[in-house]
Structure formats: structure tokens, C-alpha cells
Amino acid sequence: MKHIVLFLFCFHLLFASRSVAQQGENIPKLDNPVTVSYLKKNLRKSHPRLVLNSSIERDLKKKIQSDPIVKNYYEAIRINAGNLMDKPFLERIVTGRRLLSVSREMLYRVNMLGMVYRMEKDPKILRRLNDEVLAVCNFSDWNPSHYLDVAEMAMAVALAIDWGHGDLPQSTVDLAIDALIEKGIKPSWQEDGRNSGWAYGGNNWNQVCNGGMIAASIAIAGKDPELAAKTIRRALDGLPNALASYLPDGVYPEGSTYWGYGTGFSVITCAMLESAFGTDFGHTRHEAYMKSALFRVLCNAPTGWYYNFADCGDRRGNDADEILAWFAAKTGNKAFFEADRFLIPPDRMGKLSRLGGAALVWISQYREKPGADIPSVWAGRGHNPIAIFTGENRYYFGGKGGRATTSHGNMDAGSFIFELEGIRWVVDPGNQDYHQLEQTGFDLWSNCQDCQRWTLLTKNNYAHSTLTVNNRLHKVNGEATLLEVKEGARPEAVFDITGPYEGVLKSARRTFTKDSDVSLTVTDEIETLPETEMITWQLMTTADVELVKGGAILRQDGKTLRLNNLSHPDWQLSLVSLDPAPMALDRQIKGLKRIDLRIPAWTVKDGKGAIKIQLTK
């Protein structure tokens, strides 16, 4: 079963690769002059050269003394490094099919220890960094069957020997370079000459794996310039396919959490390329990629929750967004720089991000520039189009289109979330732990129409605030598109959601209207087919619900929200409890319930009708 799951997940990656490749010439390319001769001529000779170089390091040391934010965050890094000194060394422990937790811990340790060593040259820190490198380089392999594991480990080892250059024992450096070649880069080149699926894929694997291979290639360039050059060249050819996923407006189709993952590795890749070659080879010219910072900011709802569509986590912690800070450094936009969070007392920051050491560099490079308004009405098209409205009374709405077969996608086209006065009234069921599912043999990654993935509430349409027709699953390849967004006093976002209902509806159009700073109206215009039997309008909530004439009253944390059934005021709503969820493998969400309005097709006069529901204080 394990091999079957792995095969199907690889198929998932290949599907993402093909879907991006079909865009062809529409994908903006990166500059790619990399050859052996280019590498020998242009790669910085001195060390460090990954994220840091001599001039960057000099400026950073000054900033630690003069800039309160940089000083504060560096102190948090120092505390994190100190906490590592007595930790057991890492072992090759595979969890399920992943070594990823070990690789990520190594990347974290190198970022903390390595940055402190660069700033202070403490021999105790160097010894610990050396021992960490020896431990992982003596692993039998870095688990190439799940290449994210290799990529994060390779980046960690490359940073370690670069930041410890000249001071680490030569025997350690030699061992690390051999490991980077044999355990890192070479497994990425298949014996039959074909590229791994991630190399030209359209999801976060591309960004993480190509970023790791770039780091490794720069580290081993002196020993094997041919392997380094061809690997960097492949990465610069392949990365635009991942950057294309942000097109055209910056929406990251896998959601905000995965924006942090994929974009985080693109950010550190840019930093490494700039420090090593003096150029990012065109990343910052990619408009959609640069626009994605606004997407990230707007997916942070007033309650502290994310707009958690796709496989996104529920809410963020108290830590500052160090990936967003890179965009702040590039643009000067203060909305991308969370100064208050960077100034949290260092001993209260806890464990930092595994890219936190590198992030200190671009945090130190931020310079505020004027003009940084965040729009109250925003929409982004692309693979997973969304619209977001914000306003007074901590108003927050997010609605979406898309299709289920988008990477990390769900059957959630047409779904929405809604907050008012600091309460999330309409919820998305969010993500759930992959490993817990996989270890049972559950086929999480296949996305055919009848695949197991869609039996989960977090993945199917039965637990999303959308329409369900004939009690059937959405069509996996049925795409819902964003047609129009209107600004002004009553903003609107209009989605064509026909695609997911192929064969059961002739057409479906969903309009979200912000009536006021305390209300949202959802209007569905539908045309039925002879095959249409039942149309179910759904709303997911964890509030207490009282069904009343003309709608429902939702209560939560001492506040109320009214649901007005404007189109069918005489029809009774129904309430379905999903706590506990139907299956043992489902995510269990306290108080989760679904409000339904069920409309038999025979009541839709002349096959055309509208469902209109208002949520208001």
C-alpha cells in the first residue's frame, strides 16, 4: 500500500506539472545564462556567499547595533541557538514515508547556530554546528523517495558549510560536499535522463526542491562545476512553472499556509542567488509573484484566523511573518513589515522559523517608502480565484472559485467565510494531518472523481458553504471562475460556478454583495436541467443556531447574527450536526454544523431561479 500511495502522489505532482506546462508561452521566464563558464566567471569566490556575503554581513553587524528591530530579532536567534546546545543530535528517523521533520529541524538548527556564528565567531557554536553537520551527513541517505526531505536537508548542509567556511574542519567540509553530491543532487537526476516531476512542476515542490538544489550546487561548484551548472540551469528553467501559479494577480492556489512554504523557499532562493551571483535572475520582475505579498496580508483575518481555503492551517501564531518581510525589503511597503511582532520580547518569541537566521538579513534591509494602502476590496484570478472584502466592525469576507484538482485543492468552489465583530460566523473546515491519514493506508493524494480523498469532510463539498446538487460530489475538474468584481459603496464579487455542477445544472452564478458594514448577501442564479433533482444551499458554522421563521439566528460569544432567507422566506431551513464528524478519519471540529436550504428542482419555475440569503447583525 505504501508504494501505491507514493505512486499516486507522484502522479499528483506530474498532473500539476502538465497543467502548468499547458500554459506554454504565457509563463514569464527567468534569465538563465548559467553554463560552466558563466559559473566559473560569475560565482562569488569569497565566502560566505549564501544569503550573506562580505558586504551584507558588514551591514548586518552594524544594524544589530543600531536598529532596535534587528537587534531584538537577533537576540531571539541567540536564545534559540543557546537552547540547541544540549539537544540530542539528529537521527535518521523516517515518519511514515517522510524524513521531513528531521530535515526541517536541521535547517532550523543551521539557521540559528550559523547566523550566531557569523555574527560572533563563538568557538562553542562552531563545534555544535560541526557536530550537527557530521550527524546528518553520515545518514545512509536523505530519503530521496520524498524529495522535499532531500531539498531541505541539502539547503541546511549547504548553508552550514558556507557560513562556517574557513573555520569548520576541512574533513567536515569534504564530507558535506560529498553528501551534497551523492545524497542531494545526484538523486535528482534520474538514470534514464528524465527530470523528476517536481523540477518543472507547478506547486510548492518545485520551489522547495529547486531551491535546495541551487543551494547545494553553489556549495559544491568548486568540486564539480559541471554538475552544479546543469543543476542550477535546470532550476532556473523550472522555477517559472511554480511562479506561474501566482498568475495573474498573486493568489497562491494552495492557500496562505502553503504560500508561506513555497514562497519562503523562493525568497531564500532569491537571497542566495543575489548574494552569490549579484542577481536574482528576474524573480523580482515577476509581477504576480511580487503581488502575492498583498494576497498574504489579506488572508490574515481580524480574528487571527487565516482565510483557510485549500490545505491551509486555521490561524497564525504570534510570530512575525519573516517571509513577508522580504517583500517589505524589496518594496518598502510597511504593510508587509510586522514591526510590532518583530519587537516582541525575545524570550517570548519561542522557537523561530527554520529560515529565521537567513531572514535576519532581509529584515535588516527594510526601508519604508511612502504609499502602502491595503485595499478593502480585492480579488485575484488564476487557478483558485478569490475575492476579499474588509471594513468597519472587523468585517471580513472571503469567497472563491477554482476546481478540486488544483494542488491541495478541495471541492469548495463557490464557498465563503464571513467574520463580523471579531467572530468567524461562517467557517471553512480547513486542513488535517497528512501522516495520520497516510499511516492508515488512506489514499489522500489521488484526485479522480471517485477517489478516497473526497470522502473526507475537509475535502468534499458537503462541509463547505456552497451548493450541492442531487446530493452529489462536485465534478473534480469542473472549474468556477471569477467573472467580475465591483467596488464602491456596495462591493460585489461574481463567480460562474457552473463547472462543478456539470450534468446536474445548466448554469450557476454566485454573487457576493457587501450590503453594509454589518451584512453580506449571497445570491445564486441557477438554471436547471432535466437531471436536476435537488439543490441544497449550505452554510458551515460553529455558532449555536436557532431556526426561526424566515431564516435562523446564530449566537456565539455573546453576539448574534441573523440569517435572512430572502428568496424563500416561507421555507424552513434544516440543521445538520457534524460534531462528531461522520467518519473516524474526519477532522473533528467542535460544534461544527451545516445549515441547509433544500430546494426541489420541480419548484424552480421554468427552470430558472434564484436563491438569496442575507447575513446581517
N, C-alpha and C positions, 0 to 999 in steps of 0.2 A: 504493500500500500504506500509506503514511504516513497518508493521510486515513482509510483503513479502520480502522487501529489506533486513531486518535483517536476515530472514531465509536464504536467498540466500548468504549473506555474511558469515554466519556461515558454509554454505555448502562449500564455497570457502576455509575457514580455514580447514575444515575436509579433503578436497581434498589435501591440502598441507601436512596435517598430514599423509594421506595414502601414498602419493608419497614418503615421506621420509622413512616411515616405510618399504616400499618395498626394501630399500637398506639393511635392516636386519643387518647381522653381519659385514658389511663393515663400519658401523658407529663406530668411536672410542668412547669408553665410558669414563666418568669421574669416579674418585674414589667416592665411596658412602658408607662410613661406618656409616652413620647417623642413630642412634637409640636414644631412650630416654636416655639410659645410656651414649652413646657417647656424646650427647648434654650436659648432666649434668657434665661430666668429662672434656670436651674439650672447651666448650664455655667460652671465657674470662669473668671473673666475674666482673672486674672493667670496668668503663666507662670513656671515650667514647670507643666504640668498633665497630662502623660502619664507615669504611674508616679511621677514626682516632683511635688511641689508645695512651696510655701514651707515649710510646717511639716515635711513629710517630709524635705526637703533639709536643714533645720536640724538635725534629729535625726540624720540620717545623718552629717553632718560631725562631730558630737560622737562618734558611735560609732567613726568611723575613728580617732579619737584615743584612745578609752578601751577598746574591745573588741578583744582580740587576733585573734579570727577575722575580724571585719570589716576590721580594719587589714591583715591578711595577704592576704585576698582582694582588697582594693582595690589592694594593691601588685602583685598578679598582673595586674590590669586595667591598671595603669600600664605594666607591662612590655609587655603586649600592644599597648597604644596606641603605645608608643615604636617597636615593631617595624614598625608600619604606615607610619611617616613617609616611608620611601623606597620604598614599594611602588608599582608602576605603577598608574595609575588604571584603574578597571574599564571594560571594553568590552562591547558588546552581542554576546556570543558565545553562540549557541544550540548546545547539545549534544544531538543527536538532535532531540527536539521540546521541549526544556526550556531555559529561561534560568535555571533554579532555582539552579544553583550560583553564578551571578553575584548573584542576589537575596539568597541566603543570606550570601554574602561581604559584601555591602553592609550587611545587618542586623548582622553581626558587627562590621564597622568602626565603624558608628554607635554600637553599644553600648560599645565600648572608648573611642573618641575622645570621644563625647558625655558619658559619665559622668566621664571625667577632666576634661573642660572644665567641667562643672558644679561639680566639687569645687575646681578650681584656677584656672580662668579664664586659662589659658595662651594667649596670642595665637597661638603656633605651632600648637597643637592646633586652635584655631578656624579658622585658614587651611586646614589639612588637611581638616577637616570640611566647610568651604565648598566646597573643590575636589571632594570626593567627591560632594556633592550636585549640583553643576553637571554632573559627568560623567554620572551616571545619568539626570538629568532631561532631558538632551539626547539620550538614546536615542530612536529613532523610535517605539518603544512598549516595553511591559514584557512582551510575549509573552502577550496575553490568551487565546490558544488553549489555554494550560495555566495556569489561573488561580492556582495556587499561586505561580507566579513573580511575578505582579502583587501578590498579597497580601503576600508577604514584602518585596518592594521598597517597596510603599506604607507598610508599617509602618516600615521603615527611614527613609524620607524624612520621614514624619510625626514620628518621634522626633527626627530631626536638627534640623528647624526649630523644634521645641518646646524642645529642650534648648539650642539656640543662639539662642533668641528674644532680640531686643533687641541682639544683637551681630553676628549674620550680616548681610551687606549686604541691604538691602531688595530689591534686584534678584534676589538668590538666593532669598529667601523668596517673592517673586512668581512666579518661575519654578517653584519647587517646588509651590506651591499650584495653579498651572495644571496641572502634570504630575499631581498627585494627582487632580484633577478629570477631566482628559481621558484620562490613561493608566491611572489607578487605578480611580476609582469609576464613571465613565460606562460603560465596557465591561462592568460587572457588571449593567447594566440593558439588557436586550435590546430591540431596536427594536419587537418585537411585543408588548412589555409583560410577557412571561413572565419568571419568575425563572430564573437559572442553576441547574443541577441541584444544585450544592453548597450553595446558600443555605438549603435545607431538608433537606439530606441527612443521613445517619446515620453518617458516618465522619469521619476527620480533616480532610478538605477543608472541611467546614462550620466547624470550629473555627479553622483557619488563615485561610481566606478571609474569614469574617465578622470575625475579629479584626483582620485587616489593614484591612478596610473601616471598622471602628469607629475605628481609629487615624487613618485618612485623613480620616474625616468630622469628627472633633474638630478636626483641623488646619485644615480648610477651612470650618469653621462660620461664621466671620466673613464670608467672601465669599459663600457660598451656603448659608444656613441651611436652605432647603427641601430641597436635595439631601442635606445632612448629616442632617437629621432623618429623612427617609424611609429612608435607608440604615441608620442606627442602629436604627430601628424594625424594619426587616426583619431585621437581625441578632438582635435580642432575641427576635423571633418564631421565628427559625430555629434558634438555638443549642440550645434544649431538645431538638431532634431528635438532635443529637450527644450531649448529656448523657444522653439515654435509652439510649445504647449501654452505659453503665455499670450500668444497672439489672439486678437489684435490689441486688447486693452489691459492686459496684465492679470487676468484671472488665472490663478493656478488651479487646474481642473481637479486635482486631488485634495483640495481643501487647504485650510490655513495651517494645520499641523504639518502637512507634507510640504507646504511652501517653506516652512522653517527648515525641513530636512533637505529637500532638493536645492533650494535657493542658498541655504547655508554652505553647501559644498560648491556651488557656483561662485559664491562670494569669496571663499578661501582660495578657490582656483584662480580667480582674478587677482587676488592679492599675491599669490605665488608667482604668477606669470609677470606681473608688474615688477616685483622685486628681483626676479631672476633675469628677465629679458627687457624690462623697461616699457612693456606694452601689455595690455590685456587682450590683444588681437581682435578687438572690436566688440567685446561684451557690452561696454557702456554706450555703444552706438545702437544697440538693440533696443528700440523704443518700448516694446511690450515688456521686455524683461525689466527695464528701469521703471515702467509704470506699475509693476507688481507691488512696489512698496506701498502704494495707495490702497491696493487690494488688501494687503496685510493689515494696515491700520484700520480699515473699515470693517474688517471681520472681527474686530475686538468690540463686543457689545458692551453697553454701560454696566450690565450686571457682573462683568468679569468673565462671562461665557464667551466662547467663540461663536460665530455663525458656523455651526459644526456640521456642515454638509460633507458628503463623501466620508472617507475613513478618517475623520478629524476628531481630535480629542474634545472633551467637553469645555474645559475652561483653562485659562492660563494661570500660572503661578504668580508670585510677586517679583520674579526676577525681571531685569531689563532685557529688552529684545536686542541682543548684540548683532544679530544678522541685519535687522532693520537699520542699525547704526551705520552699517557700511553704506547704505543708500543715503543716509544723512550726510556722511562724509563726502559723497560724490555730488550731492545736490545742494547741500546747505539748508535743507528743509527741516526746520525744528520739529515738525510734527513726526518726523522719523527718528528723533533722538529723545529717548526717555530719561532725561536728566535726573528727575526725581528718583527713579528706580536705580540709576547708577550711583546715587548718593545714599542709598540705604546703608546703615552701619555695616561695615564689612563682616563683623561676627554674626550678623543676622542674615546674610545672603545665602548661607548654606553651601551646598555643592553647586559649583558653577557649571556652565555648559562645557561640553568637551571641546568646543572651539574657542573657549573663553580666553585662553592665552593669546592666540592669534588676534582675537577681536580687540584686545587692548590696543593694537596698532591702529586700526581704523577708528576706534573711539578717540584716540589721540589726534586724529587727522580732521575731526569735525570742526567746521567753521560755519556758524549760522549766517544765512543770507536772507534778505527780505522776500516776502511774498510766499506764504506757505499755507494758504487756506485749504481746509478739508471740506469737500462738498457735502451738502445734506441730501442730495440726490445723486446717486452714482450707479452706473451699470457697466458691465463688461460682457462682451460677446466671446465666442470661442467654443471649445469643446464642452464646457459646462457653464453656460451663461448665467449670470446672476444680476439682481438689482437690489440696492440697499437704500432705504430711506431712514434718516435720523431727524431728530427735532427736540422741541421742548418736552418737559415731563419725562425725560430719559426715554424718549420714543425711539424704537429700533425695529425695523422690518428688514428681513432678507428673504427673497424669493428666487427660484431658479428654474432652469430648463435642463438641457443635457440629455444623456442617454445612459442606460445602466452599464454598458460595456466600456465606458470611459475608465481609465485606470483608477482603481479604488472606488469605482462608482457604485451607486445603488439605484434601485427603482424608485427614484424620488423626483422625477420630472414634474414640475408644477407645484412642488412642495414649498412651504414657507415656515419661517419662525417669526414670533412677534413678542416684543417686550414693551412694557409701559410702567413707569414709576418704579423702576428697579426690580421688576418681576418678569420672568420669562413665562408668558402665558401659553404660547404655542411652541412646542418643543420638537426637536429632531432627536431620534433615538441614539444617534451618534455611532461610535465605533465600539468594538470589543476585542479582547485579547486574541491575537492570532494563534499563539502557541497552544493555549488551552483548547482551541478548536482542532488544530492540526494533530495534536497528540492522540485524539480520539479516532483519527483516520478520516475526519470530516474533510470533504473536498471544498475548500474555501475559495479557491482561485479560478476554477473553471466558470465560464460565464455564458454557457449555452442556455437556451430558453428553459430547459427542464433541469438545469444543474442544481446541485445541493445548495449552493450559495444563497439562492433565492428562497430557501425555506426559513431563513433567519429573519426575525423582525427588523433587525438593524439594516437589512439589505433589501427586503421586498417592499412593495407599495402599501401593504396592509398596516404599516406602522409609520406612515408619512402623511403629512397633511396635504393630500392631493385627491384626485379622483380615482376610484376603482370601478371598472365596468364589468358586469356579469361575474363579479367576484373572481376575476382572473388576474394573473400577474401581468404587469406591463410587458410589452414587447421589448426584448433586451436591446435590439438595435434601433428601436423607434426613438427618434430624436425630437426634442422640444426646443424650439428656437426663440430667441428674444426678438420680437418684431419692432417694438417702439418703446421709448421712454420719454415722458413729458415732464418738464419741470414746472415751476410756478407755484401758485397757492395750493393746488390740488395735484400733486405729482402722481403720475401713473406709470406702470410698467406692464407691457402687454406681451404675453408669451403665446406662441402657437404650440399647443401641447398635443396636437393630433397624433404625432408619430407613435407614442407608446400605446395608442388605442387602435392600431391598425386592425381592421377586420371587425371591430365592435362599435366604432363611431366613425361617422363620415368626416367630422371635423370637431375640433375643440379649441377654444381660445380662452385663456385665463387672464383677466385684468386685475391688477392690484392697485387700489387707489387710496392714497393718504387723504382722507376727508378733512382731517384736522389734526391737531397735535395730541388728540386723545382717541383717534379712531382710524380703523382700516377697513376697507370694503373689498371683498373678493367676489368677482363676477365671472362666471363661467358661461360662455355661449357655446351651445352644443348642437350638432346635427346628428341624428341617429341613423342607423342602418336597420334593415330587416333583422339582422343578427343581434341588435341591441335588446337586452332584456331588463337590466337593472343598472342604474347609475348611482353610485354611492359617493357623496361628498364627505370628506373626512377631516377631522381636526384632532391633533395629538396634544395632550396636556397632562400635567401632573397636578393641576389645581383640583380642588373639590368642585364638583359640578352638580348643580340643581337644574333639572329640566323643567322649564316653565312654558306657559302658553306663548307662542311666538318666538321661542328660542331657548336660551339657557343662561344661567348665572354662574360664573366661575369665581371662586374665592380662594385666596392664597395670601398668607402673611398679613391678614387683617384688611386686605383690599379686595375689591370686586371688579370684575369685567363682565359686561353684558354681551352676549351673542344674540344678535337680532336676525331672524330668518326672514329677510325682506321679500324674497321671491315666493316663498311657500309658507306664509305665516300661520296657516291653519294645520300644517303638517307637524306631527310630533317627531322630535329628534329621538335618537336612541343612544345608549351609552354602553360601551364595551370595555370591561376592565381587562387590562393586560398586565396586571400585577396579582399573581405571578404570570410570567410570560408562558405561552403555550408549550414550548419545548425546554427541556433541561439545558440545552446548549444555548438557548437565547440569553441575551443580556437581560438581567433582572433590574428593572427600574422602578423604584418605589413610587407608588401612586400613579403609574402610567395608565392612561385610559384614552379611548378614542370616542369622539362624538361623531355620530353618523347622521346624515340625512339621506334616506334611501328613496329613490325616485324610479318607479316602474316606467319602462320605456313607453308603454301604451298611454301614459298620461301626458306625454310630450306632444302637443298639438302640431300636426303637420310635419312632425319630425324635427322641429326646430324649437329650442327652448333656452331658458337662462336660469341659472342658479345664482342667487345674490345673497351673500351673508356679510353682515357688518359686525365688527368687534369694536366696542366702544366703552368708555368709562361710564 
